[in-house]
């Protein structure tokens, strides 16, 4: 992975493909209602105002309107909608429906009441599940598990998708690799050690996500420390099996594996390591064999190549519920809001 950074080709500043500007433009033409549950975080509040002001989405902030406005007196909350769960119009409806969803798991009505009134992530997911909003963005102040547990319990996965997964949309400056520097790295935030079957599903979801967000054809590479049999190990076998399952299950996906990172994205390397491949050297959708490699990989590229990293973006759910890195900036949050708006087009 580290060697990949030596291959970056210097380009003019104007060649940096600003994928997020394009996504924002598309979001503005298809405005949706996005819920932000973390009104205690100043970055989230500022991002809400910026996204609303730019016309990226209609924003709902979960929390007490008076308290928020008193805390952030320097912000203009024009057209922002506020909902305080405990006093909201929806509260009894949501409590009863959540209780019905979870009572077979042992949940009591008292527990359901406490969760829906006091856990803003759960309330936000209920807004989406019941059709009062289109998506949720959270995670600036909460862990991935705290953000996605409500989504998995309430929203659940799309029909035909065995497991939800996540990706980072990477925008890498000063390189011609990928799609003018744009990549999806998956799974980099959710599944610890996916099986071959799960990797195949992750590849499918990631190809759909890449094409939705970029309008370009996904070229999917199953990454490994081996290229076309150069190493023998059960970890390599898992990746090879994932590639074969994907070819059979999703024949319309342009994919290859197993490929080392350099063979996947550098045409000159691909010519020697995988010369007959239609993907090698041009991959834009990178499927990592496990969470460790995916998470390490995206952070290496983000920090050392100074790439923009948006995510982790969740895929495979019935409605878009997206996570954030706790180190995210205001612009990162606005970018994920725009991505969430585009994801609603899948449904």
CORDA-V40651 format. One record per residue. PSI is psi in whole degrees, -180 to 180 (* if undefined). BURIAL is b if it has 16 or more other ideal C-beta (glycine too) atoms within 10 Angstrom, else e. Layout:
PSI&BURIAL, PSI&BURIAL
This chain:
-42&e, -34&e, -21&e, -30&b, -22&e, -9&e, -4&e, 132&b, 128&e, 130&e, 169&e, 152&e, -33&e, -15&e, -6&e, 112&b, 110&b, 84&e, -34&b, -37&b, -40&e, -42&b, -41&b, -42&b, -43&e, -38&b, -39&b, -29&e, -5&e, 52&e, 134&e, 171&b, 117&b, 133&b, 133&b, 108&b, -13&b, 60&b, -7&b, -11&e, 122&b, -35&e, -41&b, -43&b, -44&b, -39&b, -37&b, -47&b, -40&b, -45&b, -42&b, -45&b, -36&e, -10&e, 20&e, -37&b, 162&b, 123&b, 136&b, 124&b, 130&b, 123&b, 178&b, 117&b, -46&e, -44&e, -42&e, -45&b, -33&e, -34&e, -38&e, 70&e, -18&e, 1&e, 148&e, 113&e, 31&b, 124&e, 2&e, 135&b, 139&b, 141&b, 124&b, 113&b, -47&b, -24&e, 11&e, 160&b, -27&e, -6&b, -47&b, -41&e, -47&e, -40&b, -48&b, -41&e, -38&b, -39&b, -44&b, -36&e, -37&b, -3&b, -29&e, -17&e, 5&e, 5&e, 137&b, 164&e, -36&e, -43&e, -43&e, -41&b, -46&b, -43&e, -50&b, -34&b, -33&b, -18&e, 105&b, -29&b, -40&b, -44&b, -41&b, -43&b, -35&b, -38&b, -43&b, -45&b, -35&b, 5&e, 12&e, -9&b, 170&b, -23&b, 166&b, 140&b, 122&b, 178&b, -8&b, -30&b, -7&b, 157&b, 164&e, -42&b, -40&e, -30&e, -42&b, -19&b, -47&b, -37&b, -43&b, -30&b, -34&b, -52&b, -46&b, 175&b, 158&b, 153&e, 132&e, -7&e, 118&b, -35&e, 136&b, 153&b, -179&b, 161&b, 164&b, 132&b, 116&b, 132&b, 103&b, 123&b, 159&b, 40&b, 149&b, 0&b, 162&b, -141&b, 80&b, 41&b, -4&b, 132&b, 160&b, 131&b, 121&b, 147&b, 127&b, 12&b, -3&b, -57&b, 120&b, -55&e, 74&e, 146&b, 175&e, -42&b, -41&e, -37&b, -38&b, -42&b, -38&b, -41&b, -43&b, -52&b, -39&b, -37&b, -40&b, -44&b, -44&b, -46&b, -35&e, -44&b, -30&b, -23&b, 10&e, 159&e, 130&e, 135&b, 105&b, 127&b, 127&b, 112&b, 149&b, 175&b, 5&b, 148&b, 116&b, 50&b, 12&e, -18&e, 153&e, 123&e, 156&e, -27&e, -36&e, -41&b, -39&e, -42&b, -43&b, -44&b, -39&b, -43&b, -45&b, -40&e, -43&b, -43&b, -40&e, -39&e, -35&e, 69&b, -16&e, -9&e, 132&b, 108&e, 164&b, 161&b, 163&b, 145&b, 136&b, 159&b, -45&b, -38&b, -28&b, -35&b, -13&b, 112&b, -40&e, -38&e, -40&b, -34&b, -30&e, -29&e, -29&b, 62&b, -23&e, 3&e, 142&b, -9&e, -41&b, 132&b, -16&b, 14&b, 140&b, -8&b, 106&b, 121&b, 112&b, 148&b, -21&b, 173&b, -36&b, -51&e, -38&b, -44&b, -43&b, -42&e, -46&b, -36&b, -34&b, -48&e, -40&b, -45&b, -46&e, -34&e, 0&b, 43&e, 154&b, 131&b, 117&b, 120&b, -166&b, 130&b, 129&b, 142&b, 153&b, -2&b, 162&b, -30&b, 152&b, 118&b, 110&b, 145&b, 163&b, 154&b, 140&b, -12&e, 16&e, 155&b, 172&e, -45&b, -35&e, -45&b, -44&b, -41&b, -43&b, -35&b, -45&b, -42&b, -42&b, -40&b, -44&b, -37&b, -27&b, -18&b, -16&e, -20&e, *&e
